[in-house]
């Protein structure tokens, strides 16, 4: 989704969304924040 917003700001036409991007958007709409991950500096996941 971020890719689409950045391209729109530049006036570019974005490529169609992939199946993975569409599913991520669907999941985010159903449960906001579900697809966001807080990563630590060492690559660990911060809960």
N, C-alpha and C positions, 0 to 999 in steps of 0.2 A: 504494500500500500504506500509506503514511504516513497518508493521509486516513482509511483504514479504522481504523487504530489509534487515531487521535485521536478519532474518533466513538465508538469502543467505550469509551474511557476516560470519555466523558461520558454513556454509557448510551444514546446515540442509535443508531438502526438505519441503517447505511450504505446508500447506493444501490448497485445492482448495479455490478460493475466493468465498465469499458468494454473493448472488444477490445484497445485499446492498453495498458491497465493489465494485462490478462491476459497479453499477449505479453511485457511488461516483466518480470512475475513469472516467466514461463517461462524467459526468457533469464537472469535473475538466478540462478535455481535451477541452470541449466546451467553458468553461468560467473559466479560471485560477483564483484560490483564492476563488471561490464560496463556497466551503465547509469548509473553515477555519474560525474559530471564535476566536476573542480576548476576553477572559474572564477577568473580574475584580476580585480583591481579595474577594469581597462579593458575587460573582456569577453572577454579572450583565454582560451584553454584552457591550463591548466598540466598538462604531462605528467608 
